[in-house]
């Protein structure tokens, strides 16, 4: 294609994406309640131009209500490892000054508060454009409140030495604080009382205060009613920093009780006060997370890529990242059709942090695990055998025929296959499909026969996941997200380097109940060894270049399979 043709194609794609977005907006308006996203000065994050951003520090305040049963406080558990990985990525965003987080006491342990200090509204906008907490929310199925507050230029929120923070929220009718003078008077009164409490209670170190910004409608052209709905209430928020060893909950309660009588305004309803006590767990400072980048992949396998860490770095151009990824994938599909490359590139996807808004979930993948076939399962045993040098050609078929004859007489036997290890000439594998359950991995049953094709190449990757039902669920979701990378297009006629097949899954529980890990077998079908090398080399390169599109999916697989992963590449042989 000429440069002009590429430009015209890009412009056409941009117009189509814009039209589709507008259509979805109109459809959403008809079917759902108004949605509100993070905003500053009433302007939605995606519509704030950097040159027009207010020159003030911004505090992101995110409250996570995680799914019941999640233990994110245990450093050894996958949810905590995922959380730390996300914080590593967020700390790499330009303008991130500090991150503090902790669990809210007297509530389920999976209720977290995370506070991120940004040096400007421009940096906060980059955070909304970034991947942010989106992958964590998608995997852990949490709900998130994503609010922010402007901080004074003269000071910042920095809770040095504090181990416990009381977060006091005072919510007014918007009319009650419509005047800046009323706000200033309230702040002065609060600060006076807080200072007196600080002198009385030695453990109370200081108080930081701010006014929460109202969220804005996510619709491109909000109606007056939708715009008004975003500014119905006004919230004052105070962070009382405590030395945990001298924490006294009575102090904050007395402070709030003393205010209760003075918080009524004739122009509005009586304000409401809520107190949440946060046990600070950790703080995360920016540092160099970028590991040495290797110029080329050394071993084309999924296990190798998971062992090679993806850089936890925020991409330079977040605003156009989805558009650029879509155009790059389209070009690779066109090149594959024109035979200038073997197969299209892996498919990436990106959900900005700003699409997480209070009371709603972001648009995440809807996983449908392939290991729940409608026709039930076969089970496949894999027997690995080492042969003497140069014995593959003669001994391989003999071993297969002998096992096929002997195992074929057993009840439930369906079919046997044998394969040679492409990367180890002395090793073969015999795969036997059966209807019985023992040390095996599941394979989807088909009414037309067993799927294994002797003309294909298969890669078997064994993942070692910590014991636990929730760890199992998380891994299935992460593996299904990886599966989506292998599907470049739903359009017919597009060649594919590989597919994640309906074979594979968990080894039966009774075979792993005494082990530290539960085992998952992933099965990928490859067109050729050359296709495998090309596809993995590109996936490795892309994961280093864009954590948003590729790296976070591989990161989730690696962290959940904390026991490691091992890959074997096999060439199925004719029987």
Buried (B, 14 or more C-beta within 10 A) or exposed (E): EEEEEEEEBBEEBEEEEEEEEEEEEEEBBEEEEBBBBBBBBEBBBBEBEEEEBBEBBBBBBBBBBBBEEBBBBEEEBBBBBBBBBBBBBBBBBBBBBBBBBBBBBEEEBBBBBBBBBBBBBBBBBBBBBBBBBBBBBBBBBBBBBBBBBBBEEEEBBBBEEBBBBBBBBBBBBBBBBBEEEBBEEBBEBBEEBBEEBBEEBEBBBBBBBBBBBBBBBBBEEBEEEBBEBBBEBBBBBBBBBBBEEEBBBEBBEBBBEEBEEEBEBEEBEEBEBEBBBBBBBEBBEBEEBEEEEEEEBEEBBBBBBBEBBBBBBBBEEBBEBBBBBBBBBBBBBBBBBEEEBBBBBBBBBBBBBBBBBBEBBBEBBEBEEBBEBEEEBBBBBBBEBEBEEEBBEEBBBEBBEEBBEEBEEEEEBBBBBBBBBBBEEBBBBBBBBBEEBEEBBBBBBEEEEBBBEEEBBBBBBBBBBBEBEBBBBBBBBBBBBBBBBBBBBEEEEBBBBBBBBBBBBBBBEEBBEEEEBBBBBBBBBBBBBEBBBBBBBBBBBBBBBBBBBBBBBBBBBBBBBBBEBEBBBBBBBEE
